[in-house]
């Protein structure tokens, strides 16, 4: 075992409690956990578990992630790592989930991903379900408020674009970005007048949060779930390179997008660019300002 064996032994004990079966890991292998968390795989030779770790005060983040994974899994559509348990050990918080080895490739997997994501978006959340989520969560390490709202444009104004613009101002990004951003905020209802139905969204669906399992099945993970316009998920898939033509062709065949998506896509992706500005600094300021200017030009007159 590694130098962190005290932590892994505590986590192993909680895995055993959650499964009702003994679990004594023989190996604990460190793996990539992204820029927010550290991660490892615990294995007893028969079963592998994927574990993400962070500071003890980030337990709420992992509990919200577990809720999101469980909600997506419950749709029976696209594959996700099934969450097992969350908790604290050795002064750190953790989440344990199914370990799914990734390494599959091919156009068929991309097409299946598009079809299955559309199916997840179409899975009925229940009559009267508002936009939002039953709890707040995080987008990266940024808080993501999800208070319920029956009006999609109002939800996006208050809890997505408005929240990030306010955070940017607190981080010192005022001046032109704040002024033009405030003007765009007023025009959100003009941009979001297409009356979307609430869909269960992954919420952070860039290329790093989708993979292909060894058996060829698409897998999505690291969610920031809420009920919203499905186009917000589709938009983010295009933000950092795209998922390939087969993915989009299959999604459109399963559930075509409404007219006007091109403009709404920019509005939805502005949320993530502003979040990157707030997380990583001024390297994203010019891109955010350019997107705001583009959207204001679309709504001029």
N, C-alpha and C positions, 0 to 999 in steps of 0.2 A: 504493500500500500504506500501511497505517497505521504509527504510530510503533513498533508491535510487530513490524515486518516481519522482524527477525532471527529471532524465534521462529517466525513463520509460514513463513519459508523453511526452517528446520530441520524443521518438521513436514511441509511439502510434500515434502522429500527423503525422509522416512520413509514418506509415502504412496506415493511413486513406487516405493520399494523393496518395499513390501507388495503393490502391484498389479502390478508389473513393467512399468508404463507411465509415461512422463514426465508430470509434473504440475507446472504452473507457474501458481499462482493469480493471477488478475487482480484479485480482490477478496477482502477479509477483513472480513466484516460481523459486528459484535458483536450477539449475541442474548441473550435471557434464559437464565440457567443455573441458576435457582433460588437458594436462600439459602446453598448450600454451595459451588458452583462458579461460575466465569465461563465463557462460551461464545462461539463464533463459528462462522460458516459460511465455509469456503474454497471458492472457485469458480474454475475455469479457463474458464468459459463453456460447457463441455460437461458437466462433472461437478461436483456439489456434495458437500462432506463436512462433517458436523457435528462440531465439536471442543469438548470440555470441558477446562478447565484448573484446576489447583489447585497447592498447594505441591509441591515436588519430593518431600517425604517422604510424600505421599499416593498415590504410584504404585500401591501394593498395592490401594488402594481402586478405582482404575480397572481394574487387572488382574482383580479379582474381579467388577467390573461387566461387563467383556468376557466373562468365563466365563458369567455369568448370561444375558446376551443371547444368547450362542451356544447355551446349553442350551435356552432357550425357542424360539429359531429352529429348532432341530433337531427339535422336535415337529411342525413343519409345520402348526400350528394358527392361533393368532392372530399377527398381524404385529408384528414388532419391528424396530428399526433394527439392521441386521447390523453387528457390530463389525469394524473393519479392523485397527487396531493401537493399541498403547499405547507410551508412552515418556516421555522427558524432553527438554526443550528450553528454553534460556534460563533455567535455574534453576526451571522449572516442570514438573510432570507433566501428561500429557494422555492422552485417549482419543479416537480418531477412529472415527466410525461413519457409516453411511448416513444421508444427510439426507432426511427424509420431511416435505415441507411439510404442515402441518396446517391444516385449514379446512373440512373437510366437516362436514355436520350431518344430522340427521334421525333419526326413530325406528327406521328400518331398521338404521342403524349401531349403535344401542344394543342391539338384539336380536341382531345378529350378534356383538357383543362378548360378550354373555352366553353364547351358544352356543359360540363359539370358546374362551372361557376355560374352560368346562366340558370341552371337548375337550382343552385343554392339561392340565388337572388329571387327566384320564383317561388320558393318554398313559403307558403302562406304563413305570415306571422300571427294571424288571428284578427278577426274583425275589430276595428276600432284601435288598432295598435298605433300609437303616436310615433313620430320621429324622435330619435334619441335612444336611451338605453336605461336599464334599471339601476345603473351605477355609473359614476365617472370612471375613466380609465386614463391611459397615457398614450401619446403618439411619440414614439421614441421615449425620451424621459420627460417630455413636456406634459403637464396635466391636460386632459381632454374632457371638458364638461359635456355632459350628455342629458341635461334636463329635458324632460318630455315637452314636446311642442307639436300641435296639430298642423301648423303651417310650415312647410319646408323652407320657404324663403326666409321666414323669421328665424327658424332654427339656424340656418346658415349665417345669417347676419349676426346673431348674438353669440352663438356657441362655436363657430368656426372662424369666419373671416374677422369678425369684430374682436374675438378673444385674442387672435394672433396679432392684430394691429395694436391692441392695447398693450400686449406683452412687448411688442417691438418698441413702442413709445417708452415703456418703463426701462427697456434696455438701452435707451438713448437714441433710437432711430426715429427722429422727429422730422421737422422740415418738410421737404417735398413729398417724401414717402407717406408721412402721416396725413398731410393735407389731401393728396390725391387719393390715398386709401379711404379717407373719410367720405370723399365724394363718391367713390365706387360703392362704399357700403350703402349709401342711400339708393343706389341704382340696382341693388341685388334683386328686388322684386321684379324688375323689368327683365332680368336675365333668367330668372327661375320661375317662369310663368307656365311651365309645361305640365304641371300637376302630376308629379311622380307618385307612385305608390310606395309605401315603406318596404324596403327590402333589407334582409340581414346582410350587412356589409362586413368584409374582412377589415377594412378601414385603413390598412397600411400596405397595400398590395403592390409593392415594387418587385423588381426581379429577384432581389435577395431574399424575399419571403415566399418564393414558390420554387419547388424543385420536382424532380421525378424520382420515384422510388426505384429500387433495383428491379422490381417486377413490372415497371413501365407505367405505374399509376401516378398521376399528378398529385402533389401534396402542397398544401399551403399552411403557413405557420406564422408565429409572432403577430397575432392579430391586435387590432384596436377597434373591436366590434361596436356597432350600433345599428339602429334601423335608419336608413336614409335612402337617397336616390342612388340606384345601382350604378348610374353613370359616374359617380364619385370613385367607385372601385375601378371601373374601366379607365377613367382618366388617369389614375395613378399608374396603371400598368404601362402607360405610354410616356411617363415622365422621364425615366432614366433608361431609355433605349428600346422599350417595347418588348412584347412577348412573341412577335412573329406573326406572319400573315395567317397561318393555319389556326392560331388561337382566335384571332378576331373574326375570321370567316365562320368558324364553328359557333362562336357566341352569337353573331348576327343571325345565323341560320336558326338558332334555337330561340332567340328573342331579339328581334330587330330594335335598334335604338330610334328614339324619336328625332324628328328634324330639329336642328339647332344644337346638336351635341358638340360640334366643333368649338363654339363659343363657350358653352357651359364647361367644357373640358378645361379651358384656360382658367376659369373661375375656381373650379375645384382644385386644380393643381397649384394655384396661387397659395392656397392654404398650406400646402406642404413646403413650398418654397419659403414662405414666411416662417414656418416652423424651423426649417434649416437655417434661416437667418438668425432666429432666436437661439438655436442650439449651437451653431458653429461659427457665426460671425459674419463680417461684412462681405465676404466673398459671394454671398447670395443677394446683396442689396441691389445691385444693378439689374439682376434677373427679375427680382420682385417688382422693381419700379417699371421695368419694361412691360411686364405682364399687366400691371395696373393701367398703364397708358394704353395698351392694346384694348383692354376691356372697356375703358372709358370711350375710346374711339368707336367701339361697336355700339355703344349706347348714346352716342352724341345725337342731339337734335330732339 
